[in-house]
Amino acid sequence: MDLDNSTLILPPVVRQFNGNRGEFLDQEEYKGRAILVRYVWLNLSPNAARMEQSFSPGGGKTWEVNWICELSR
């Protein structure tokens, strides 16, 4: 994030939606270490969705969910 220029710089993600589930990965640096970050989007209904963010320091062998966002209208 570059607050001086009002920009948010994020790495590109890979993967895609398959039905009502989308899974996306990127690699980021966290506390000086390279980690995988996974975003799972779930289409729960026409009026609700859920997103989970997880970190994996072990190359995707295990995941630690660290953020859940539930959306509704």
C-alpha positions as CSV (number, residue, x, y, z in Angstrom):
1,M,0.0,0.0,0.0
2,D,1.3,3.4,-0.9
3,L,-0.6,5.9,1.2
4,D,1.3,8.9,-0.2
5,N,-0.1,8.1,-3.7
6,S,-3.4,6.6,-2.6
7,T,-2.6,3.3,-4.3
8,L,-3.1,-0.3,-3.1
9,I,-0.4,-2.6,-4.6
10,L,-1.4,-6.3,-4.5
11,P,0.2,-9.2,-6.2
12,P,-1.9,-11.0,-8.9
13,V,-3.9,-14.0,-7.9
14,V,-4.3,-17.3,-9.8
15,R,-7.1,-19.9,-10.0
16,Q,-10.8,-19.3,-10.6
17,F,-14.5,-19.8,-9.7
18,N,-16.0,-23.3,-10.1
19,G,-19.7,-23.2,-9.5
20,N,-20.5,-21.4,-6.3
21,R,-16.9,-21.6,-5.0
22,G,-13.9,-19.5,-6.0
23,E,-10.4,-20.2,-4.8
24,F,-7.5,-17.7,-5.5
25,L,-3.9,-17.8,-4.5
26,D,-1.0,-15.4,-4.4
27,Q,2.4,-15.2,-2.8
28,E,3.3,-12.4,-0.4
29,E,5.9,-11.5,2.1
30,Y,4.8,-11.6,5.8
31,K,7.3,-10.7,8.5
32,G,10.2,-11.3,6.1
33,R,9.0,-14.7,4.9
34,A,7.4,-15.7,1.7
35,I,3.9,-17.2,2.3
36,L,1.0,-18.4,0.2
37,V,-2.2,-16.5,0.7
38,R,-5.5,-18.2,-0.3
39,Y,-8.8,-16.5,-0.7
40,V,-11.9,-18.7,-0.8
41,W,-15.2,-17.0,-2.0
42,L,-18.5,-18.8,-1.4
43,N,-21.7,-17.8,-3.1
44,L,-24.2,-18.7,-0.3
45,S,-27.3,-17.3,-1.9
46,P,-28.4,-14.5,-4.3
47,N,-28.1,-12.2,-1.2
48,A,-25.1,-13.6,0.7
49,A,-21.5,-14.4,0.2
50,R,-18.5,-15.4,2.4
51,M,-14.8,-14.8,1.9
52,E,-12.0,-16.6,3.9
53,Q,-8.4,-15.6,3.8
54,S,-5.8,-18.1,4.9
55,F,-2.0,-18.1,5.2
56,S,0.3,-21.1,4.5
57,P,4.0,-20.8,5.4
58,G,4.5,-24.4,4.2
59,G,3.7,-24.1,0.5
60,G,0.0,-25.0,0.8
61,K,0.4,-28.1,2.9
62,T,-1.5,-26.5,5.8
63,W,-3.6,-23.4,6.0
64,E,-4.4,-21.0,8.9
65,V,-7.6,-19.0,8.4
66,N,-7.0,-15.5,9.6
67,W,-9.9,-13.5,8.2
68,I,-13.6,-14.3,7.5
69,C,-15.9,-11.8,5.9
70,E,-19.6,-12.5,5.5
71,L,-21.6,-10.2,3.2
72,S,-25.3,-9.8,2.8
73,R,-27.7,-7.4,1.2
